[in-house]
Amino acid sequence: MRKIGGYAALMTMFAVPALANDTMAELRTGGLAYVRTGDISMAEEKLFISQAEVRVDYLFENTSDKDVESVVAFPMPDIKGDIDSMVDAGNVESDNFLGFTVTQDGKAIIPTLQQRVSVADVDMTDELKAHGVPLLPLSKATMDAVAKLPVDIIEDWTARGLIADDEYDNDGQGMKHHPTPMWTLHTTYWWRTKFPAKARIAVEHRYKPSVGGTVAITFAGDEDYQKQQLQAYRSKYCLDDAFLKTAAKLAVLAEKGGRGYTENWISYVLTTGANWSGPIKHFELTVDKGSPENYISFCGENVKKIGATTFQMTAQDFYPEHDLDILILTAATVN
């Protein structure tokens, strides 16, 4: 997607999650991938993105005179264990941490879940399973299982980079050592599907996006870090002058005790749409702002306001060349 210019707009009031250490990173999510074949094209993709939900409706077409069977997959974002993890990873106690669901022609599909873990690109899945340790690195169940490992296993896993030692007081009983998972979890949902000859099938999937953010506006001001942030944001989110002036005004008002605004970020791997044969014949992107009190900027062509809280761009014979990054200035809720 070429960067044509910023698009600033009023967005919805949205409950803001607590962000420790001022910042929480987002996981970059995307759409479906499949085993490439020249017979299957994407007749239509309708993509809807908000802070609460991502919905993608595909219409695939088999242009050949024979049925085609293929594996279709949804690669979930990787989750990396970290002593100071500050990332919105959804429900970290569930394998389906983003709440992914999928249907084909209106019928629910139960996809196969594939999960592996690695450290420095070395597969460690069997090692964890052999000791009964869950694969989700950020979950409490995993932390508890790692803490119960024998001392020799903890020492071995520390040497191999699977865990690291962290020290903190979590129960008011003083500082204690806690072995912390450091591996990366790779998760993919996949299923086999048949594309009938000379026919179209509709595939729809939904999930909750990972939303990163800060507790304040970080790019409006004269401090060196603010100028550096602004330089990065200009190209990443296509900020225009109107959006920048509004952000500066909001930051000043917040400093004077006015209503605060936070940054929220959503990242979407749009280029997965390039996996299919040829361009997307009809592409439609809708972004829901949420409330008239918030603001949004992202890179797009001919974006139009189509509703009180929604903005849309459409394209024919669309070939996604860049991923999509969305910046939302979200108004703090008023009690």
C-alpha positions in Angstrom: 0.0 0.0 0.0 1.6 3.3 -1.0 1.7 6.0 1.6 -0.6 8.8 0.1 -0.9 11.0 3.2 -2.2 11.0 6.7 -5.9 10.7 7.5 -6.9 12.2 10.8 -10.4 11.6 12.1 -12.4 11.6 15.3 -12.3 8.2 17.1 -14.5 6.5 19.7 -13.9 6.6 23.4 -12.4 3.3 24.4 -11.5 1.9 27.8 -7.7 2.1 28.0 -5.8 -0.8 29.6 -3.2 -0.1 32.3 0.2 0.2 30.7 3.1 -0.6 33.1 6.3 1.3 32.5 4.3 3.7 30.2 4.4 1.5 27.1 3.0 -1.8 25.9 3.9 -3.2 22.5 1.5 -4.7 20.0 1.9 -8.1 18.2 1.7 -7.8 14.4 -1.2 -10.0 13.2 -2.5 -10.7 9.7 -4.6 -12.8 7.5 -4.6 -16.3 5.9 -1.8 -18.0 4.1 -1.9 -21.2 2.0 0.1 -23.5 -0.1 0.5 -21.5 -3.3 -1.2 -22.7 -6.5 -1.8 -20.8 -9.7 -5.4 -21.9 -9.8 -6.8 -20.1 -6.8 -7.3 -16.3 -6.9 -8.8 -13.9 -4.4 -12.0 -12.4 -5.9 -12.6 -10.3 -2.8 -11.2 -9.4 0.6 -13.1 -7.2 3.1 -11.0 -6.3 6.1 -12.4 -4.6 9.2 -10.1 -3.4 12.0 -10.9 -1.9 15.4 -9.3 -2.1 18.8 -11.9 -4.7 19.7 -11.9 -7.0 16.7 -10.4 -7.9 13.3 -12.8 -9.4 10.8 -11.7 -10.6 7.4 -14.1 -11.9 4.8 -12.5 -13.6 1.8 -14.1 -14.8 -1.5 -11.8 -17.3 -3.2 -12.2 -18.4 -6.8 -10.9 -21.6 -8.4 -10.3 -20.6 -12.0 -9.4 -24.1 -13.2 -11.6 -26.9 -14.5 -10.6 -29.3 -11.7 -11.1 -29.3 -7.9 -8.1 -28.1 -5.9 -7.3 -29.3 -2.4 -5.0 -27.1 -0.3 -3.8 -26.4 3.2 -5.0 -23.0 4.5 -3.3 -21.6 7.6 -3.6 -18.7 10.0 -0.2 -17.9 11.6 -0.7 -16.4 15.0 1.9 -13.9 16.1 4.9 -15.3 17.9 5.0 -14.8 21.7 8.4 -14.3 23.3 9.1 -14.9 27.0 10.8 -12.0 28.7 11.6 -11.0 32.2 10.1 -7.6 31.6 7.4 -8.5 29.0 5.4 -5.5 28.0 3.2 -6.8 25.1 -0.5 -7.2 24.6 -0.6 -10.9 24.0 -4.3 -11.4 24.6 -5.4 -14.2 26.9 -2.0 -15.7 27.7 -3.6 -18.5 29.6 -5.3 -19.9 26.5 -3.6 -21.5 23.4 -6.1 -19.5 21.3 -4.8 -16.3 22.9 -6.4 -14.0 20.3 -9.8 -15.9 20.2 -9.4 -16.9 16.5 -12.5 -18.4 14.8 -13.1 -19.4 11.1 -16.0 -20.4 8.9 -16.2 -21.6 5.3 -19.5 -20.9 3.4 -21.1 -20.1 6.8 -20.1 -23.4 8.5 -17.7 -23.3 11.4 -14.3 -24.9 10.9 -12.4 -26.5 13.7 -8.8 -26.0 12.6 -5.8 -28.0 13.8 -3.5 -26.2 16.3 0.2 -26.5 15.7 2.6 -25.1 18.4 6.3 -25.2 18.6 8.8 -23.4 20.8 12.4 -22.3 20.0 15.4 -20.6 21.4 17.8 -19.0 19.0 16.0 -20.9 16.2 16.6 -24.2 17.9 13.4 -26.3 18.4 12.9 -27.0 22.1 9.3 -28.3 22.0 10.0 -31.9 23.0 12.2 -30.7 25.9 9.3 -28.8 27.4 6.8 -31.6 26.8 9.1 -34.1 28.4 9.0 -32.2 31.6 5.2 -31.4 31.5 5.8 -27.7 31.0 3.1 -25.8 29.1 4.3 -24.0 25.9 2.8 -20.6 26.6 5.7 -18.6 27.9 3.7 -15.8 29.6 1.1 -17.9 31.4 0.9 -18.4 35.1 0.6 -22.1 34.6 3.9 -22.2 32.8 5.6 -20.0 35.4 4.4 -22.4 38.2 5.5 -25.5 36.2 9.0 -24.0 35.6 9.3 -23.1 39.3 8.7 -26.8 40.3 11.5 -28.2 38.0 14.4 -29.9 39.7 17.5 -27.8 40.3 19.6 -29.6 37.8 16.9 -29.0 35.1 16.7 -25.4 36.0 20.5 -25.0 35.7 20.5 -26.9 32.3 17.6 -24.8 30.9 19.3 -21.6 32.1 22.5 -22.6 30.3 20.5 -23.4 27.1 18.6 -20.1 27.2 15.1 -21.6 27.9 14.8 -19.7 31.2 16.5 -16.8 33.0 16.7 -15.9 36.6 14.5 -13.1 37.9 14.4 -11.7 41.4 11.4 -10.0 42.9 9.0 -10.0 45.9 5.6 -11.3 44.8 4.0 -12.3 48.1 5.4 -9.7 50.6 7.8 -12.3 52.0 10.9 -10.6 50.6 13.0 -10.9 47.4 13.1 -14.4 45.8 14.5 -16.0 42.7 12.1 -16.9 40.0 13.1 -18.9 36.9 11.4 -17.1 34.0 10.5 -18.6 30.5 12.5 -17.0 27.7 11.6 -19.2 24.7 9.5 -18.1 21.7 6.1 -19.7 21.0 5.1 -20.2 17.4 1.4 -20.9 16.9 -0.4 -21.7 13.6 -4.0 -22.8 13.0 -4.4 -24.8 9.8 -7.0 -26.9 7.9 -7.4 -28.6 4.6 -10.0 -27.2 2.2 -11.4 -28.0 -1.2 -11.8 -25.3 -3.9 -14.4 -26.7 -6.3 -13.7 -26.2 -10.0 -14.9 -23.0 -11.6 -16.5 -22.0 -8.2 -16.1 -19.5 -5.4 -16.0 -20.2 -1.7 -16.3 -17.7 1.2 -14.0 -17.9 4.2 -14.4 -15.6 7.2 -12.3 -15.3 10.2 -12.3 -13.2 13.4 -10.0 -12.5 16.3 -9.1 -9.9 18.8 -6.1 -7.8 17.8 -3.1 -7.1 19.9 -3.2 -3.4 20.8 -0.1 -1.6 22.0 0.1 1.9 23.4 1.4 4.5 25.8 -0.1 6.4 28.7 0.5 9.8 26.9 1.2 11.3 23.5 4.9 10.7 22.9 5.6 12.6 19.6 4.2 16.1 20.3 6.8 18.3 22.0 10.3 19.7 21.8 12.2 17.0 23.7 14.7 15.0 21.7 12.9 11.8 22.2 9.6 13.4 21.0 11.3 14.7 17.9 12.8 11.2 17.2 9.4 9.6 17.7 7.7 12.1 15.4 10.3 11.4 12.7 9.5 7.7 12.9 5.7 8.2 13.1 5.5 10.5 10.0 6.2 7.7 7.6 4.8 4.8 9.7 1.4 6.3 10.2 1.4 9.0 7.4 0.8 11.9 9.9 -0.5 15.1 8.2 -0.3 18.6 9.5 -3.8 18.7 10.8 -3.3 15.6 12.9 0.0 16.9 14.3 -1.5 20.2 15.3 -4.4 18.5 17.0 -2.0 16.1 18.8 0.2 19.1 20.0 -2.9 20.9 21.3 -4.2 17.8 23.2 -0.7 17.3 24.8 -0.7 20.9 26.0 -4.2 20.6 27.4 -3.3 17.4 29.2 -0.3 19.1 30.8 -2.6 21.8 32.1 -4.9 19.2 33.8 -7.2 18.7 30.9 -8.4 15.4 29.5 -5.6 12.9 28.8 -5.0 11.0 25.6 -3.1 7.8 25.0 -1.6 6.3 21.9 -2.8 3.0 20.7 -1.2 1.0 17.9 -2.5 -1.8 15.7 -0.3 -3.6 13.2 -1.7 -5.8 10.5 0.3 -8.0 8.0 -1.5 -7.0 4.9 1.0 -8.6 2.6 -0.3 -12.1 3.4 -2.9 -11.2 0.7 -0.1 -11.5 -1.8 0.1 -15.3 -1.3 -2.8 -15.8 -3.7 -2.6 -16.1 -7.5 -2.7 -12.6 -9.0 -4.0 -9.4 -7.3 -7.1 -9.1 -5.1 -9.8 -8.3 -7.6 -11.8 -6.2 -5.0 -10.2 -5.0 -1.8 -12.1 -3.2 1.0 -10.5 -1.9 4.2 -12.7 -0.5 6.9 -11.3 1.0 10.1 -13.6 1.7 13.1 -12.5 4.7 15.1 -14.6 3.9 18.2 -15.7 7.4 19.4 -15.9 10.9 18.1 -13.5 12.0 20.9 -10.5 10.1 19.5 -8.2 10.5 16.5 -6.7 8.2 14.0 -4.0 8.2 11.3 -2.9 5.5 8.9 -1.5 5.2 5.4 -4.1 4.6 2.7 -5.4 5.7 -0.7 -8.6 7.7 -1.1 -9.8 7.0 2.4 -13.4 8.1 3.0 -15.6 8.6 6.0 -18.5 6.2 5.6 -20.1 6.5 9.0 -19.9 8.2 12.4 -17.1 6.0 13.5 -15.8 4.3 10.3 -13.4 5.1 7.5 -12.9 3.0 4.3 -10.7 2.6 1.3 -11.5 0.4 -1.7 -9.3 -0.8 -4.6 -9.6 -2.9 -7.6 -6.9 -5.4 -8.7 -5.1 -4.6 -5.5 -1.7 -6.0 -4.7 -0.6 -5.3 -1.1 3.0 -4.1 -1.1 3.2 -2.8 2.5 1.7 -3.8 5.8 -0.7 -1.6 7.7 0.0 0.4 10.9 -2.7 2.3 12.6 -2.2 5.0 15.3 -5.2 6.0 17.5 -5.2 8.8 20.0 -7.7 7.6 22.5 -9.4 9.9 25.0 -9.2 8.8 28.6 -12.5 7.7 30.1 -14.2 10.2 32.4 -15.6 8.9 35.6 
